[in-house]
């Protein structure tokens, strides 16, 4: 890098699949001057439920508050949450 030059940070706020779209190499190490996060990555909800289960091991039910289209029975979000809840022996409300 030249003296006096600077990198302009690129912040991703909503990117459904930045790795799949070829925007970054990986979420762990996006590379270059790209930074930020996304909550729309497939499989991320499994990690959320897993983390919740570790924090509250005695929990038997979890509740999710979201806009109606995001929790319709055929939405990806709902399917992932249902699967994750069943994996950890939880019921989903």
N, C-alpha and C positions, 0 to 999 in steps of 0.2 A: 504494500500500500504506500502511495506517495505521502510525503510529509504534508500535513495539513488536510489530507483527504479524510473523509469520514464515511462510515456506513450508515445508511438510512435504515432504521429498523422497519421491518414489515410485520405488522401485527395481524394475525388471522383471528377473527372473532367467531365467525360461523363458516365453517368449511366442512361439508358432509363427509368427505373422504379425501383429505389432502394428499395422502400417500397414493391412493388409487388414481387420483387426477394428475399425479406427477408433479405436484407443487413442492413437495418435500420428500427427502429420502426416507425418513421415518419420523414418527411422533416423538420418540425419545431424543433424537438428534436431527432436527429438521435441516440444519446446515445453513451456511451463508448468514444472512441477516434476518431470516424469518424466525418469528417467535409467536407466541400466543397459544391458544388452545381451541379445542372443539369438543362439544359434548355429543356429537352426532355419529361418532365412530361405532360401527357395529361391534357388539360385544362389550362395550364400555359399561352398560347397565349391569351386566353380570358382576363386574368389579365393584360397582356401587353397592349391590346387594351383599357381596362378599365382605366388603368393608363394614357395612352396617351389622352384619352377622358377627364379625369379630368384636365390634364395639359393644354390642348387646347380645351376647350369646343366649340369654334366656328368652329373647323375643320369639314369639310364635306367629306374629302377623305384622305385615308392613302395609303402610298406606302411601299412596302416591297422589299428589295433587298436580294436575296438568290440565291444559285446555282440552276440551272434549275430542277434537279430531285426533289428538296425539294418543289418546287412550281408547280409541274404538277397538273392538275385539280383533279387527284385521290389521291394525297398525303394527309396524315393526317394533315400536317402543313397547307396546302391550305384550307382544309375543315374547320379546326378550325378557321383560320383567316377569311374565308368567313362568318361563323356563327357569330363570334364575331363582325365583321363589321356591319352585318345586325342588330344585337341586339342593337347596339348603333347608328343606322341610318347613318352609314358611307359607302362610296363606297371604294372598295379595288383596288389598281393598282399594 
